[in-house]
């Protein structure tokens, strides 16, 4: 009997694998099939037959919203109370430690984790309040080149909307983003001149030919927030580069009719949405000595019903915004399913971790078609309930048809970085 954790070398035909039907453009939920691999790619047929005994198979994942530059600072910069304000003030204080060497080491550690778990593409936000923009952005292309062939990388700048000024330092940041092939981003929140600042932001993006990725309404405010204004402004200006909005938590506590009107505008504007359920579960509705009343997740079912391209992603890992996580998209899928009630729903939610984020970011679309890279994740589970019941620590990850070493880096590697604080 084959040891599940070890596949033989050479061209293979993986028999009796379980695949979500939508990944094969077929109706239904999970189906049993065979998949051939040769020369690092999916093949039409052939190969040494291996009975996988029903193991679930996915293409490698796309994680479209992360913060690699923040990751793994918890041991020197823990959130004092678990709140969003506590996270923000703690990270800003820790920026003093963010040398190029510090950022590189923590990003490398995080990428090793993501690679071992089966991720093939990542978009990361980079804190870009000066002088950090001149530290992190020149570093990013080197890391992107070093990881080429293992994890495709994109970067997106991150500042608060109150720092977006057409006659201020953000223009330099936008130039850096364009120079290094990035995405223009900021955090939006309701301030009196928000519309004017958003128009200036889109102007900078348009002039530089940049896509846009915004942190939006990551709070529990019942007011109108900024999301509807974003959709209206995209429609008014005809801004035609890809626009992504992340979080959108406050939709879940707003008046239902008003929230749905906003979603109709998002659909009309063709805006992509990414939900970050683990981080928002951790931060939102946290008050001392009070049980949280809501989960922080946005209206993903209502969005999907309107044809909005909805994705899920990791967000923060072991930093003040989220104390846990490991850039494991299977964990994200498991938790999103539980938190967002994706079960007992449509059978193609798996696309929210694969095709949908690729569409939003422009990364290559994960595929199981002949000729596609044999970048795969195999889990011993044979059904959704088996998959989500356990962490799948014994999963197999194939890259270009070859099984990789899934040994995770030791947290002790980060100890020297934690000693500087």
C-alpha positions in Angstrom: 0.0 0.0 0.0 1.3 3.5 -0.9 2.2 5.8 1.9 0.0 8.8 1.3 2.8 11.2 2.2 5.1 9.9 -0.5 4.4 9.8 -4.2 6.7 7.9 -6.7 8.8 9.8 -9.2 8.2 10.0 -12.9 5.0 10.6 -15.0 2.0 9.7 -12.9 -1.7 9.1 -13.3 -3.4 9.9 -10.0 -6.4 7.6 -10.0 -9.4 7.9 -7.7 -8.8 11.6 -6.7 -11.7 13.7 -5.5 -12.0 17.1 -7.2 -14.6 19.9 -6.9 -16.6 19.6 -10.1 -16.5 23.3 -10.8 -12.7 23.0 -11.3 -13.3 20.7 -14.2 -16.2 22.8 -15.6 -18.7 20.0 -14.7 -21.9 20.2 -12.7 -22.2 18.9 -9.2 -20.1 19.0 -6.0 -17.2 16.6 -5.5 -16.5 14.0 -8.1 -14.0 11.2 -8.5 -11.6 11.2 -11.4 -8.1 10.7 -12.6 -5.4 13.3 -13.3 -2.2 12.6 -15.3 1.1 14.5 -14.7 4.2 14.6 -17.0 7.1 17.0 -17.5 5.9 19.3 -14.7 2.4 19.8 -16.2 -1.1 18.4 -16.2 -1.2 15.8 -19.0 -4.1 14.5 -21.1 -3.4 10.9 -20.2 -0.7 8.4 -19.3 1.7 7.9 -16.4 2.3 5.3 -13.7 -1.1 4.7 -12.1 -1.4 5.5 -8.4 -4.6 4.9 -6.4 -5.1 8.0 -4.3 -8.1 6.4 -2.5 -10.3 9.4 -2.8 -7.9 12.1 -1.7 -9.1 15.6 -2.4 -7.1 17.5 -5.0 -6.8 21.3 -5.6 -4.7 23.5 -7.7 -2.2 25.5 -5.6 -3.8 28.5 -3.9 -3.9 32.3 -4.5 -3.7 34.4 -1.4 -4.6 37.9 -2.5 -4.5 40.0 0.7 -1.6 39.6 3.1 0.8 41.8 5.1 4.1 40.1 4.8 5.9 43.1 6.1 4.0 43.1 9.4 4.1 39.3 9.9 5.6 37.7 13.0 6.2 40.8 15.1 3.9 39.6 17.9 6.7 38.5 20.3 8.1 42.0 20.4 4.9 43.9 19.6 1.8 42.2 21.0 -1.6 43.8 20.8 -2.3 45.0 24.4 -6.0 44.5 24.3 -7.0 42.8 21.1 -8.7 45.9 19.6 -8.2 47.5 16.2 -6.9 50.7 17.9 -4.5 48.6 20.0 -3.2 46.9 16.8 -2.8 50.2 14.9 -0.9 52.0 17.7 1.3 49.0 18.4 2.3 48.5 14.7 3.1 52.2 14.3 5.4 52.1 17.3 7.1 49.0 15.9 7.9 50.7 12.6 11.1 51.9 14.3 12.4 48.3 14.1 11.5 47.9 10.4 14.9 48.0 8.8 15.4 46.4 5.4 17.1 43.4 7.1 14.2 43.0 9.6 11.5 43.2 7.0 13.3 40.8 4.6 13.8 38.2 7.3 10.2 38.2 8.4 8.9 38.2 4.8 11.2 35.2 4.0 9.9 33.3 7.0 6.3 33.9 6.0 6.9 32.9 2.4 8.4 29.7 3.5 5.3 28.9 5.4 3.0 29.8 2.6 5.0 27.7 0.1 5.0 24.7 2.4 1.2 24.9 2.8 0.6 25.0 -1.0 0.2 28.7 -2.0 1.6 29.7 -5.4 0.7 33.4 -5.6 0.5 36.2 -3.0 -0.4 39.9 -3.0 1.0 41.7 0.0 0.3 45.2 1.3 3.4 47.2 2.4 3.1 49.9 5.0 4.3 53.0 3.2 4.2 55.9 5.6 7.5 57.7 5.0 10.3 56.8 5.5 9.1 53.2 5.4 8.2 53.4 1.7 11.8 54.1 0.8 12.8 51.0 2.9 10.3 48.4 1.9 9.6 49.2 -1.8 13.3 49.0 -3.0 13.5 45.7 -1.1 10.5 44.1 -2.6 11.7 43.4 -6.2 14.7 41.4 -4.8 12.4 39.2 -2.8 10.0 38.9 -5.7 12.9 37.7 -8.0 14.3 35.3 -5.4 10.9 33.6 -5.0 10.1 33.5 -8.8 9.1 30.0 -9.8 7.9 29.2 -6.2 5.5 32.0 -5.3 4.5 34.8 -7.6 4.4 38.1 -5.7 2.6 41.4 -6.0 2.8 44.4 -3.6 0.4 47.2 -2.8 1.2 50.3 -0.8 -0.7 51.1 2.4 -1.4 54.5 4.0 -4.4 56.1 5.6 -6.7 58.2 3.4 -5.8 61.2 5.6 -2.3 61.0 4.2 -3.4 61.1 0.6 -2.5 64.5 -0.7 -1.6 65.5 -4.3 0.9 68.0 -3.0 2.3 65.7 -0.3 4.7 62.7 0.2 2.2 60.2 -1.2 3.1 61.3 -4.7 6.6 59.9 -4.2 5.1 56.7 -2.8 2.9 56.4 -5.9 6.0 56.8 -8.0 7.7 54.0 -6.1 4.7 51.8 -6.6 4.8 52.5 -10.4 8.6 52.0 -10.5 8.4 48.6 -8.9 5.3 47.3 -10.7 2.9 47.5 -7.7 -0.7 48.3 -6.9 -1.9 51.6 -5.4 -3.6 51.2 -2.0 -4.8 53.0 1.1 -7.1 52.6 4.0 -10.5 54.4 3.6 -12.6 55.8 6.5 -15.2 58.5 6.7 -13.6 61.9 6.9 -15.2 65.1 5.7 -13.2 65.4 2.5 -13.1 61.7 1.7 -14.5 62.1 -1.8 -11.9 64.7 -2.8 -9.1 62.5 -1.5 -10.5 59.5 -3.3 -10.6 61.4 -6.6 -7.0 62.4 -6.1 -6.0 58.9 -5.3 -7.7 57.6 -8.5 -6.0 60.3 -10.5 -2.6 59.2 -9.3 -3.4 55.6 -10.1 -4.7 56.5 -13.6 -1.7 58.6 -14.5 0.6 55.7 -13.5 -1.5 52.9 -15.0 -2.0 51.3 -11.6 -4.6 48.9 -10.3 -6.2 49.9 -6.9 -6.7 47.9 -3.7 -8.4 49.5 -0.7 -9.0 48.6 2.9 -12.6 49.6 3.4 -14.9 50.1 6.4 -13.0 47.7 8.7 -15.2 48.5 11.6 -18.7 48.0 13.1 -20.0 51.5 12.4 -23.7 51.6 11.3 -23.2 54.7 9.3 -22.8 54.8 5.5 -19.0 54.4 5.6 -17.0 54.8 2.4 -17.9 51.8 0.3 -20.8 53.3 -1.6 -18.8 56.5 -2.3 -16.0 54.3 -3.8 -18.5 52.5 -6.1 -20.2 55.8 -7.1 -16.8 57.5 -7.8 -15.5 54.6 -9.9 -18.7 54.8 -12.0 -18.6 58.6 -12.2 -15.0 58.8 -13.3 -15.0 55.7 -15.6 -11.9 54.5 -13.8 -11.2 51.3 -15.7 -8.2 49.7 -14.0 -9.0 46.8 -11.6 -10.4 47.9 -8.2 -10.4 45.7 -5.2 -12.0 46.5 -1.8 -11.1 44.4 1.3 -12.9 43.8 4.6 -16.2 45.9 4.2 -17.1 44.7 7.7 -19.6 47.4 8.5 -22.0 46.3 5.8 -23.1 43.5 8.1 -24.4 45.9 10.8 -25.9 48.6 8.4 -29.5 48.9 7.5 -30.2 45.9 5.2 -31.8 47.8 2.4 -29.1 50.4 2.3 -26.4 47.8 2.4 -27.9 46.0 -0.6 -28.1 49.2 -2.5 -24.4 49.6 -2.0 -23.8 46.1 -3.2 -25.8 46.8 -6.4 -23.4 49.7 -7.1 -20.4 47.5 -6.4 -21.7 45.0 -8.9 -22.4 47.7 -11.5 -18.9 49.1 -11.0 -17.2 45.7 -11.4 -15.3 46.0 -8.2 -13.6 42.9 -6.7 -14.2 42.1 -3.0 -11.9 40.2 -0.7 -13.1 39.0 2.7 -10.6 38.4 5.6 -12.7 36.3 8.0 -10.0 35.2 10.5 -8.6 38.7 11.2 -12.0 40.3 11.4 -13.3 37.6 13.7 -10.4 38.5 16.0 -10.7 42.3 15.9 -14.3 43.2 15.3 -16.8 43.8 18.1 -14.1 43.2 20.8 -14.9 44.9 24.0 -13.5 44.1 27.4 -15.6 41.7 29.5 -18.3 41.5 26.8 -19.0 38.6 24.5 -18.9 39.7 20.8 -22.3 39.8 19.1 -21.2 39.5 15.4 -18.4 37.8 13.4 -17.0 40.7 11.4 -17.5 39.0 8.0 -19.0 41.0 5.2 -22.0 40.1 3.1 -20.4 37.5 0.9 -23.5 35.5 0.0 -25.4 38.7 -1.1 -22.3 39.8 -3.1 -22.0 36.5 -4.9 -25.7 36.5 -5.7 -25.1 39.8 -7.6 -22.2 38.5 -9.6 -19.6 40.3 -7.6 -16.2 38.6 -7.7 -15.7 37.5 -4.0 -12.5 36.1 -2.6 -11.1 35.1 0.8 -7.5 35.6 2.0 -5.2 35.2 5.0 -4.6 38.9 5.9 -2.3 39.3 8.9 -0.2 36.6 10.6 1.1 36.7 14.2 1.1 40.5 14.4 -1.1 42.9 16.4 -4.0 42.8 13.9 -4.2 39.0 14.2 -2.3 37.0 16.7 -2.4 33.7 14.9 -2.4 32.3 11.3 0.3 30.8 9.1 -0.6 31.9 5.5 -2.3 28.5 5.1 -5.1 28.8 2.6 -6.6 25.5 3.7 -7.1 27.1 7.1 -8.6 30.2 5.5 -11.0 27.9 3.5 -11.9 26.0 6.6 -12.6 29.0 8.8 -14.3 31.0 6.0 -16.7 28.0 5.5 -17.5 27.9 9.2 -17.7 31.7 9.8 -19.5 32.6 6.6 -21.7 29.5 6.4 -20.4 28.6 2.9 -21.6 25.0 3.5 -25.2 24.3 2.6 -24.7 26.8 -0.1 -23.4 26.9 -3.7 -21.0 24.2 -4.6 -18.4 26.5 -6.2 -17.2 28.5 -3.2 -13.8 26.9 -3.6 -13.2 29.3 -6.5 -13.0 32.1 -3.9 -9.6 30.7 -3.0 -8.4 30.0 -6.5 -9.9 31.5 -9.7 -11.6 34.5 -8.1 -8.5 36.0 -6.5 -6.5 35.3 -9.7 -9.1 37.2 -11.6 -8.9 40.1 -9.2 -5.1 40.4 -9.2 -4.1 39.2 -12.7 -2.2 36.2 -11.4 -2.4 33.1 -13.7 -5.6 31.3 -13.2 -5.2 28.0 -11.3 -6.2 25.2 -13.6 -6.4 21.4 -13.9 -6.5 21.5 -17.7 -3.9 19.7 -19.8 -0.9 21.9 -20.2 -1.3 23.8 -16.9 1.5 23.6 -14.3 1.2 20.6 -12.1 1.1 22.8 -9.0 -1.2 20.8 -6.7 -2.4 20.2 -3.2 -3.6 16.7 -2.2 -5.3 16.0 1.1 -6.1 12.6 2.5 -9.6 13.7 3.2 -12.3 12.3 0.8 -15.1 14.7 1.5 -15.7 18.3 2.7 -16.5 17.2 6.3 -13.2 15.2 6.4 -11.3 18.1 4.9 -12.5 20.7 7.4 -12.5 18.4 10.4 -8.7 18.2 10.5 -5.8 20.6 9.6 -4.5 18.3 6.9 -1.0 18.5 8.2 0.0 15.5 6.1 -1.1 17.1 2.8 1.1 16.6 -0.3 2.2 19.7 -2.2 3.4 19.3 -5.8 5.2 22.1 -7.7 5.8 21.5 -11.4 4.9 17.9 -10.7 7.5 17.4 -8.0 6.6 16.8 -4.4 8.2 19.5 -2.2 9.6 19.3 1.3 6.8 20.7 3.5 9.0 21.3 6.6 7.9 24.6 8.2 10.5 27.0 9.5 11.2 27.1 13.2 9.9 30.1 15.1 13.2 30.2 16.9 14.7 31.5 13.6 12.9 34.8 14.5 14.3 35.1 18.0 17.2 37.5 17.0 14.7 39.9 15.5 12.6 39.9 18.7 15.6 40.8 20.8 16.0 44.3 19.3 12.8 45.6 20.9 
